[in-house]
Amino acid sequence: MQTVQPSALPRAAYPEEVGVSSLDIAAYIKDLQDSGIEAHSIMILREGKVAFETWRAPYTPDMPHAMYSVSKSITSIAAGFAVEEGFFAPQTKVLDIFPEYRTEGYDKKLEKITVRHLLNMTAGKDVSLLADKSKGSWQKQFLDSKWYADPDDGEWRYISECSYMVCACIKRTTGMSVLSFLTPRLFEPLGFGRVPFWEVDSEGIEAGGWGIYMTTEELAKIALCMLNNGVFEGKQVIPARWVAEATRKQANPERYSEIDNRAGYGYFFWHNGIVPNSFRMDGMFSQFAVCFKDYNAVLVVTSCEIEEQKSRDCIWRHFPAAFLPAPQSDKNYQKNREQLVLEPLPELHAMPHSTLEQTIAGREISFKKPALLNSVNFPVSMLPLASVYMSADRAGNIDKVSFRFEEDVCYMTWSEGEATNTIACGMDGSPRHSHIHLAGIDYTARCSAAWESENSLAIWFRPMESVCQRRWTFVFAENGTVQAIPRSMPSIKTMVKYLCDSMDDFIDSKAVSNAAKTAAMKMYGIVEPIHKGKFTDTDSPEE
């Protein structure tokens, strides 16, 4: 597919024109900010039109955004086309698609797993969250993983690799990548104008359960099509029978304590516990596309908030109440326009330059690899952990770091494996943008730099297509040694705490769950260690 100008959804002149309350939108935005929820974009559709949209600077409408598990819903749609066209059926056995796994002495329970078991996550296979995606076959990793239940039991468990296996089934039966398969069937009819990026395994198979990057409007188009039973601009795009099957309750996620996660699960679509007759596409860090069928409305939110129920509760406090029974004048919209914006994200402020700039400029710094993390193949990357922990290419082990300074810009060059990148970091309070390629993905890096003290240089690095920010501090000692201190926003401690709070939903044994929580809370201090380095043109020993 050649890149063409994407077609835009129709816009209402103001929210009330299609029955959406500006007062409620303003209250929702204030609630997000008061709750500390870092929303990146909001788009509200009603009656087929965009009623409201906003982006938090520096995020923009044309910038693809990491969608995490929203990818699963796109995988479901791809499966729907495959079923409709006869490539396989929900009841097709996975081993009929991959007969090479029927080896001597293979586990006979594998014969029971069907495509439907994958789609509603009742396959019974439990792939570890720490499974190394940079090694081996992901299919074998799934099929060789331990059983948590017999597929006949219908016991639901959220295993992202189920979605990957659906992508593998599509690739095997159609002979096409999922993106190639979807392009004429979904992306072109919806007027995307481009093919989204989707992370793949070593065989070129899309990750399925994660890894797709889309703009807010692209996601809104898919959600609108699903809301309208697969119809977009008067044409049947997604098979209507599949929309009905994928969004009806197919499994009971009873393990969860959160009301929205217990309401019901379809084929990679969620029911909502608070709002009847609604469903959602849902991704980590609060990426949502919520379809309100009774109100002919869609809400799309992209975010960086790890506590997803917190984000959903914020939505339910204002929606569907914001949907009015009839259109209204623009009086409230004109009165409240200034409240209908998201505050920009914080940036580094301009600070005095350091005399060290002349001393360190152009000199290369070599860093020692953190032994413990490398022993488990989890090296620290310039990218935030949330960007690479499920990737086939984790990058990591920053090395060969050098800095170059101009009046208002610091240029940082570094290597990770075979990749070398240079970023421009604004030192005048205005971040700069640079193109980088890292961990197999193209990013737009938004970067700032500031001297926190005479010998301590802060680098704020935000890969715009992702959700998080990496903050490095480089401390230069008089003996030629350098310490690089990585931090993430949100912090690893915050993410680990959320993981601990949800462990009881995944681990049956209370004793095992408590032990895992204790180990996890110790982990956050390990996964971001201080990196020790030295200038390569000096013989100074490392501290």
C-alpha positions as CSV (number, residue, x, y, z in Angstrom):
1,M,0.0,0.0,0.0
2,Q,1.4,3.4,-1.0
3,T,1.2,6.2,1.5
4,V,-1.8,8.4,0.6
5,Q,-3.5,11.2,2.3
6,P,-5.7,9.7,5.0
7,S,-9.4,10.5,5.0
8,A,-10.6,12.3,8.1
9,L,-13.7,11.5,10.1
10,P,-16.4,14.2,9.9
11,R,-16.2,16.8,12.6
12,A,-19.0,18.5,14.5
13,A,-18.7,22.3,14.9
14,Y,-18.9,21.9,18.7
15,P,-19.7,19.0,21.1
16,E,-23.3,19.9,21.8
17,E,-24.1,19.8,18.1
18,V,-24.1,16.0,18.3
19,G,-25.3,15.8,21.9
20,V,-22.1,15.8,24.0
21,S,-21.9,18.1,27.0
22,S,-18.9,20.5,27.0
23,L,-19.4,21.0,30.7
24,D,-19.0,17.2,31.3
25,I,-15.9,17.1,29.0
26,A,-14.3,20.0,31.0
27,A,-15.1,18.2,34.2
28,Y,-13.6,15.0,32.8
29,I,-10.4,16.8,31.9
30,K,-10.2,18.4,35.3
31,D,-10.8,15.0,36.9
32,L,-7.9,13.5,34.9
33,Q,-5.5,16.2,36.0
34,D,-6.7,16.2,39.6
35,S,-6.3,12.4,39.7
36,G,-2.8,12.6,38.3
37,I,-3.7,10.6,35.2
38,E,-1.4,11.4,32.3
39,A,-3.8,11.4,29.3
40,H,-2.1,12.0,26.0
41,S,-5.2,12.4,23.8
42,I,-9.0,12.3,24.0
43,M,-11.4,11.9,21.1
44,I,-15.1,11.6,21.5
45,L,-17.4,10.6,18.7
46,R,-21.2,10.7,18.5
47,E,-23.6,10.1,15.7
48,G,-20.6,9.3,13.5
49,K,-18.9,12.6,14.0
50,V,-15.9,13.7,16.1
51,A,-17.6,15.8,18.8
52,F,-14.4,16.7,20.6
53,E,-10.6,16.0,20.4
54,T,-7.5,17.2,22.2
55,W,-3.9,16.2,22.6
56,R,-1.5,16.9,25.5
57,A,1.6,18.7,24.2
58,P,3.9,17.4,22.9
59,Y,1.7,14.6,21.5
60,T,0.0,15.5,18.2
61,P,-2.8,14.1,16.0
62,D,-0.5,12.7,13.4
63,M,1.8,10.9,15.9
64,P,1.3,7.1,16.1
65,H,1.0,6.0,19.7
66,A,1.9,2.6,21.4
67,M,-1.5,0.8,21.8
68,Y,-0.2,-2.3,23.8
69,S,-3.1,-4.8,24.2
70,V,-5.5,-2.8,22.0
71,S,-3.4,-4.9,19.5
72,K,-5.4,-7.9,20.6
73,S,-8.7,-6.4,19.3
74,I,-7.0,-5.7,15.9
75,T,-5.9,-9.4,15.9
76,S,-9.5,-10.4,16.6
77,I,-10.7,-8.4,13.6
78,A,-8.0,-10.1,11.4
79,A,-9.2,-13.5,12.6
80,G,-12.7,-12.5,11.7
81,F,-11.7,-11.9,8.1
82,A,-9.9,-15.2,8.0
83,V,-12.9,-17.1,9.4
84,E,-15.3,-15.3,7.0
85,E,-13.0,-16.2,4.0
86,G,-12.6,-19.9,5.1
87,F,-9.0,-20.0,6.0
88,F,-9.9,-21.5,9.4
89,A,-12.8,-21.7,11.8
90,P,-13.0,-21.0,15.5
91,Q,-13.2,-24.8,16.1
92,T,-10.1,-25.5,14.0
93,K,-7.4,-27.3,16.0
94,V,-4.2,-25.3,16.4
95,L,-2.2,-28.5,15.7
96,D,-4.0,-28.9,12.4
97,I,-2.5,-25.6,11.4
98,F,0.9,-26.5,12.9
99,P,1.1,-30.3,12.5
100,E,4.9,-30.2,13.0
101,Y,4.4,-30.0,16.7
102,R,2.8,-33.5,16.7
103,T,6.2,-35.0,17.4
104,E,6.8,-38.3,19.2
105,G,5.8,-38.1,22.8
106,Y,4.1,-34.8,22.4
107,D,1.5,-33.7,25.0
108,K,-1.9,-35.0,23.8
109,K,-3.7,-32.1,25.5
110,L,-2.3,-29.9,22.8
111,E,-4.8,-31.6,20.4
112,K,-7.7,-29.9,22.3
113,I,-6.6,-26.3,21.7
114,T,-8.7,-24.7,19.0
115,V,-8.5,-21.2,17.6
116,R,-11.5,-20.3,19.7
117,H,-9.5,-21.2,22.9
118,L,-6.9,-18.7,21.7
119,L,-9.5,-16.0,20.9
120,N,-11.2,-16.2,24.3
121,M,-8.1,-17.0,26.3
122,T,-9.1,-20.4,27.6
123,A,-6.3,-22.4,26.0
124,G,-4.9,-23.5,29.4
125,K,-1.3,-22.5,28.6
126,D,0.5,-20.2,31.0
127,V,3.4,-18.4,29.4
128,S,5.6,-16.6,32.0
129,L,5.5,-12.8,32.0
130,L,9.3,-13.0,32.1
131,A,9.6,-15.2,29.0
132,D,12.5,-14.0,26.9
133,K,11.1,-12.9,23.5
134,S,14.5,-12.2,22.1
135,K,15.3,-16.0,21.9
136,G,13.8,-19.0,20.1
137,S,10.4,-19.6,18.5
138,W,7.4,-17.9,20.1
139,Q,5.2,-20.7,18.9
140,K,7.3,-23.3,20.6
141,Q,7.5,-21.1,23.7
142,F,3.7,-21.1,23.9
143,L,3.1,-24.7,23.2
144,D,5.9,-25.8,25.5
145,S,4.7,-23.6,28.4
146,K,3.1,-25.2,31.5
147,W,-0.6,-25.9,31.7
148,Y,-2.7,-24.0,34.2
149,A,-5.9,-25.9,33.1
150,D,-7.2,-28.4,30.6
151,P,-8.6,-26.5,27.5
152,D,-11.9,-28.5,28.1
153,D,-12.3,-26.7,31.5
154,G,-12.9,-23.3,29.9
155,E,-10.8,-21.6,32.6
156,W,-9.9,-18.1,31.5
157,R,-6.5,-16.5,32.0
158,Y,-5.1,-13.4,30.4
159,I,-2.2,-14.8,28.3
160,S,-1.0,-12.3,25.6
161,E,0.6,-15.1,23.7
162,C,-2.8,-16.5,22.8
163,S,-3.1,-13.4,20.5
164,Y,0.3,-14.0,19.0
165,M,-0.7,-17.6,18.2
166,V,-3.8,-16.3,16.3
167,C,-1.5,-14.1,14.2
168,A,0.7,-17.2,13.6
169,C,-2.4,-19.1,12.5
170,I,-3.3,-16.2,10.1
171,K,0.2,-16.1,8.7
172,R,0.3,-19.9,8.2
173,T,-3.1,-20.3,6.5
174,T,-3.1,-17.2,4.4
175,G,0.6,-17.0,3.6
176,M,0.5,-13.3,4.4
177,S,1.6,-11.2,7.3
178,V,-1.4,-9.9,9.4
179,L,-0.6,-6.3,8.3
180,S,-0.6,-7.3,4.6
181,F,-3.8,-9.3,5.2
182,L,-5.5,-6.4,6.9
183,T,-4.4,-3.7,4.5
184,P,-7.0,-4.1,1.7
185,R,-9.7,-5.4,4.2
186,L,-9.4,-2.8,7.0
187,F,-6.9,-0.1,6.7
188,E,-7.7,1.0,3.1
189,P,-11.5,0.9,3.6
190,L,-11.1,3.0,6.7
191,G,-9.0,5.5,4.9
192,F,-5.8,5.1,7.0
193,G,-3.5,6.3,4.3
194,R,-0.7,4.1,5.6
195,V,0.0,0.7,7.1
196,P,0.5,0.9,10.9
197,F,3.7,-0.4,12.4
198,W,3.4,-3.7,14.4
199,E,6.2,-5.4,16.2
200,V,7.1,-8.9,14.9
201,D,9.0,-12.0,16.1
202,S,12.1,-13.4,14.4
203,E,9.9,-15.0,11.8
204,G,8.1,-11.8,10.8
205,I,4.9,-12.7,12.6
206,E,3.1,-9.8,14.3
207,A,3.1,-9.9,18.1
208,G,-0.7,-10.0,18.2
209,G,-1.2,-9.2,21.8
210,W,0.9,-6.0,21.8
211,G,3.1,-3.9,19.6
212,I,0.8,-2.0,17.2
213,Y,1.2,1.7,16.9
214,M,-1.7,3.9,15.6
215,T,-2.9,7.4,15.8
216,T,-5.9,8.4,17.9
217,E,-8.0,8.9,14.8
218,E,-7.1,5.5,13.3
219,L,-8.1,3.8,16.5
220,A,-11.3,5.8,16.5
221,K,-12.2,4.7,13.0
222,I,-11.8,1.0,14.0
223,A,-13.9,1.6,17.1
224,L,-16.6,3.4,15.1
225,C,-16.7,0.6,12.6
226,M,-17.2,-2.0,15.4
227,L,-19.9,0.2,17.1
228,N,-21.8,0.2,13.8
229,N,-21.7,-3.6,13.4
230,G,-18.8,-3.5,11.0
231,V,-20.2,-0.7,8.7
232,F,-18.1,2.3,7.9
233,E,-19.4,5.2,5.7
234,G,-22.2,3.0,4.5
235,K,-20.1,0.0,3.5
236,Q,-19.8,-3.4,5.3
237,V,-16.1,-3.5,6.2
238,I,-15.8,-5.9,9.1
239,P,-18.1,-9.0,8.9
240,A,-21.2,-8.3,10.9
241,R,-21.3,-11.8,12.2
242,W,-17.8,-11.5,13.6
243,V,-18.5,-8.2,15.3
244,A,-21.4,-9.8,17.1
245,E,-19.3,-12.9,18.1
246,A,-16.2,-11.0,19.1
247,T,-18.0,-8.5,21.3
248,R,-20.4,-10.9,23.0
249,K,-19.4,-12.6,26.3
250,Q,-17.3,-15.6,25.4
251,A,-15.6,-16.2,28.7
252,N,-15.8,-15.3,32.4
253,P,-12.6,-13.6,33.7
254,E,-13.6,-14.3,37.3
255,R,-10.0,-14.1,38.6
256,Y,-10.1,-10.3,38.5
257,S,-11.1,-8.2,41.4
258,E,-11.8,-5.1,39.3
259,I,-15.4,-4.7,38.1
260,D,-14.6,-3.8,34.5
261,N,-12.3,-6.9,34.2
262,R,-14.9,-9.3,35.6
263,A,-17.8,-8.2,33.3
264,G,-17.0,-10.5,30.5
265,Y,-14.6,-11.2,27.7
266,G,-15.2,-11.8,24.0
267,Y,-12.7,-12.5,21.3
268,F,-10.1,-10.0,22.6
269,F,-12.8,-7.4,23.4
270,W,-13.9,-6.5,27.0
271,H,-17.3,-5.9,28.4
272,N,-17.6,-2.9,30.8
273,G,-18.9,-3.6,34.3
274,I,-20.3,-0.1,34.9
275,V,-22.0,0.7,31.6
276,P,-24.4,-1.9,30.2
277,N,-24.4,-2.7,26.5
278,S,-20.9,-1.3,26.0
279,F,-17.5,-2.9,25.2
280,R,-13.9,-1.7,24.9
281,M,-10.6,-2.2,23.3
282,D,-8.1,-2.0,26.2
283,G,-4.3,-1.6,26.4
284,M,-1.7,-1.3,29.1
285,F,-1.1,2.2,30.5
286,S,-4.7,3.0,29.8
287,Q,-5.2,2.9,26.1
288,F,-8.9,2.7,25.5
289,A,-11.5,2.7,22.8
290,V,-14.9,2.5,24.5
291,C,-18.0,1.8,22.4
292,F,-21.3,3.0,24.0
293,K,-23.9,1.2,21.9
294,D,-27.0,2.7,23.6
295,Y,-25.6,6.2,22.9
296,N,-24.1,5.7,19.4
297,A,-20.9,7.0,20.9
298,V,-17.2,6.2,21.1
299,L,-14.5,7.5,23.5
300,V,-10.9,7.0,22.6
301,V,-8.1,7.8,25.2
302,T,-4.4,7.3,24.9
303,S,-2.5,7.7,28.2
304,C,0.4,6.8,30.4
305,E,-1.4,5.6,33.5
306,I,-0.5,2.2,34.8
307,E,-3.6,1.9,37.1
308,E,-6.1,1.2,34.4
309,Q,-9.1,0.8,36.6
310,K,-8.3,4.3,38.0
311,S,-8.5,5.6,34.5
312,R,-11.7,3.7,33.7
313,D,-13.3,5.0,37.0
314,C,-12.5,8.5,35.9
315,I,-14.3,7.8,32.6
316,W,-17.4,6.4,34.2
317,R,-17.7,9.4,36.5
318,H,-18.4,11.5,33.4
319,F,-19.6,9.1,30.7
320,P,-22.2,8.2,29.6
321,A,-23.6,11.1,31.6
322,A,-22.0,13.5,29.1
323,F,-24.2,12.2,26.3
324,L,-27.2,14.5,26.0
325,P,-30.7,13.4,24.8
326,A,-30.7,16.0,22.1
327,P,-28.4,18.6,20.4
328,Q,-28.0,21.9,22.1
329,S,-26.6,25.4,21.3
330,D,-22.9,26.2,21.5
331,K,-23.4,28.4,24.6
332,N,-21.7,26.1,27.1
333,Y,-18.9,25.3,24.6
334,Q,-18.1,28.9,24.1
335,K,-18.2,29.6,27.8
336,N,-15.9,26.6,28.7
337,R,-13.5,26.5,25.8
338,E,-10.5,27.4,27.9
339,Q,-11.1,24.3,30.2
340,L,-11.2,21.9,27.2
341,V,-7.5,21.4,27.0
342,L,-4.9,19.1,28.6
343,E,-2.0,20.7,30.3
344,P,1.4,20.2,28.6
345,L,3.8,17.6,30.1
346,P,6.6,19.0,32.2
347,E,9.9,19.7,30.5
348,L,13.5,20.5,31.8
349,H,14.1,24.2,32.4
350,A,17.0,26.1,31.0
351,M,19.9,26.1,33.5
352,P,23.5,27.6,33.5
353,H,26.1,25.8,31.4
354,S,29.0,23.9,33.1
355,T,32.7,24.5,32.6
356,L,32.9,20.8,32.1
357,E,31.4,21.0,28.7
358,Q,34.8,21.9,27.2
359,T,36.5,19.1,29.0
360,I,34.1,16.3,28.0
361,A,33.0,17.4,24.6
362,G,33.7,14.8,21.9
363,R,35.3,12.3,24.3
364,E,33.9,8.7,24.3
365,I,32.7,7.1,27.5
366,S,32.7,3.3,27.8
367,F,30.3,1.7,30.2
368,K,30.5,-1.6,32.0
369,K,27.6,-4.0,31.3
370,P,25.5,-4.6,34.4
371,A,26.3,-8.3,35.0
372,L,23.1,-9.4,36.8
373,L,20.7,-8.0,34.2
374,N,22.7,-9.3,31.3
375,S,22.7,-12.8,32.9
376,V,18.9,-12.8,32.5
377,N,19.0,-11.0,29.1
378,F,17.4,-7.9,30.5
379,P,19.9,-5.1,29.8
380,V,19.0,-1.5,30.4
381,S,18.2,0.4,27.2
382,M,18.0,4.1,26.5
383,L,14.3,3.3,25.9
384,P,12.0,2.9,28.8
385,L,11.4,-0.6,30.1
386,A,7.8,-0.4,29.0
387,S,8.9,-0.1,25.4
388,V,11.1,-3.2,25.2
389,Y,10.2,-5.8,27.8
390,M,8.1,-7.9,25.4
391,S,10.1,-7.2,22.3
392,A,12.1,-9.6,20.1
393,D,14.9,-6.9,20.2
394,R,15.3,-5.5,23.7
395,A,18.4,-3.4,22.7
396,G,20.2,-2.4,25.9
397,N,23.7,-1.9,27.3
398,I,24.4,1.7,26.4
399,D,28.0,2.3,25.5
400,K,30.3,4.6,23.5
401,V,28.5,7.6,24.9
402,S,29.7,11.1,23.8
403,F,28.4,14.6,24.1
404,R,28.8,17.7,22.0
405,F,27.6,21.1,23.1
406,E,26.4,24.2,21.3
407,E,24.9,27.3,22.8
408,D,21.4,25.9,23.2
409,V,21.7,22.2,22.3
410,C,23.6,19.2,23.7
411,Y,24.1,16.3,21.2
412,M,24.3,12.9,22.8
413,T,25.6,9.9,20.8
414,W,25.5,6.4,22.1
415,S,25.5,2.7,20.9
416,E,23.3,-0.2,21.9
417,G,24.5,-3.4,20.2
418,E,24.8,-2.6,16.5
419,A,22.6,0.5,16.7
420,T,24.2,3.9,17.1
421,N,22.0,7.0,17.5
422,T,22.4,10.7,18.1
423,I,19.8,12.9,19.7
424,A,19.6,16.7,20.0
425,C,18.7,17.8,23.5
426,G,17.5,21.3,24.0
427,M,19.2,23.2,26.8
428,D,17.2,26.4,26.6
429,G,14.0,24.9,28.0
430,S,12.7,23.9,24.5
431,P,13.1,20.2,23.7
432,R,14.4,19.1,20.3
433,H,13.2,16.2,18.1
434,S,15.4,13.6,16.6
435,H,14.8,10.5,14.5
436,I,16.3,7.3,16.0
437,H,16.0,3.6,15.2
438,L,16.3,1.4,18.3
439,A,15.1,-2.1,19.2
440,G,13.9,-2.5,15.6
441,I,11.5,0.4,15.9
442,D,11.6,4.0,14.5
443,Y,11.0,6.6,17.1
444,T,10.8,10.4,17.3
445,A,12.9,11.2,20.3
446,R,11.9,14.4,22.2
447,C,14.9,15.4,24.3
448,S,16.1,18.0,26.8
449,A,19.4,18.5,28.7
450,A,20.3,20.5,31.7
451,W,23.2,20.7,34.2
452,E,21.8,20.0,37.6
453,S,25.1,20.9,39.1
454,E,28.6,21.6,37.8
455,N,29.3,17.9,37.3
456,S,25.8,16.4,36.9
457,L,24.1,16.4,33.5
458,A,20.4,15.4,33.1
459,I,19.0,14.0,29.9
460,W,15.3,13.7,29.5
461,F,14.4,11.3,26.7
462,R,10.9,10.6,25.5
463,P,10.3,8.3,22.5
464,M,7.1,10.0,21.3
465,E,5.5,6.9,19.9
466,S,5.8,5.2,23.2
467,V,4.1,6.2,26.5
468,C,6.9,6.7,29.0
469,Q,10.0,8.8,29.5
470,R,13.6,7.9,30.4
471,R,15.5,10.3,32.5
472,W,19.3,9.8,32.7
473,T,21.7,11.5,35.0
474,F,25.4,11.5,34.0
475,V,27.8,12.3,36.9
476,F,31.4,13.2,36.0
477,A,34.1,12.6,38.6
478,E,37.5,14.3,38.6
479,N,39.4,11.0,38.1
480,G,37.7,10.5,34.7
481,T,35.0,8.0,35.8
482,V,31.4,8.6,34.9
483,Q,28.2,7.3,36.5
484,A,25.0,7.0,34.4
485,I,21.9,6.7,36.5
486,P,18.7,5.6,34.7
487,R,15.2,6.5,35.8
488,S,11.8,6.1,34.3
489,M,8.6,8.1,34.3
490,P,6.4,6.6,35.6
491,S,8.9,5.1,37.9
492,I,9.8,1.4,38.0
493,K,8.6,1.5,41.7
494,T,5.2,2.7,40.6
495,M,4.9,0.0,37.9
496,V,6.1,-2.8,40.3
497,K,3.7,-1.7,42.9
498,Y,0.8,-2.0,40.4
499,L,2.1,-5.4,39.4
500,C,2.1,-6.5,43.1
501,D,-1.4,-5.2,43.7
502,S,-2.7,-7.3,40.8
503,M,-0.7,-10.5,41.5
504,D,-3.6,-12.1,43.4
505,D,-5.5,-12.0,40.1
506,F,-3.0,-14.3,38.5
507,I,-1.5,-16.5,41.2
508,D,-3.8,-19.0,42.9
509,S,-1.6,-19.7,46.0
510,K,-1.6,-16.8,48.6
511,A,1.8,-17.9,49.8
512,V,3.3,-17.9,46.3
513,S,1.6,-14.6,45.6
514,N,3.1,-13.0,48.7
515,A,6.5,-14.4,47.9
516,A,6.3,-13.0,44.4
517,K,5.3,-9.6,45.8
518,T,8.2,-9.5,48.1
519,A,10.6,-10.4,45.3
520,A,9.0,-7.9,42.9
521,M,9.4,-5.0,45.4
522,K,13.1,-5.7,45.6
523,M,13.3,-5.9,41.9
524,Y,12.8,-2.2,41.1
525,G,16.1,-1.3,42.6
526,I,17.8,-3.9,40.4
527,V,16.4,-3.3,37.0
528,E,17.7,0.3,36.8
529,P,21.2,0.0,38.3
530,I,23.9,2.7,38.3
531,H,26.1,2.2,35.2
532,K,29.8,2.7,35.8
533,G,32.0,4.0,33.0
534,K,35.1,5.9,32.1
535,F,36.5,8.0,29.3
536,T,38.3,5.7,26.8
537,D,41.2,8.1,26.5
538,T,42.1,7.8,30.2
539,D,43.5,5.0,32.2
540,S,41.6,5.9,35.4
541,P,40.2,2.9,37.1
542,E,36.4,2.5,37.6
543,E,35.1,3.3,41.0
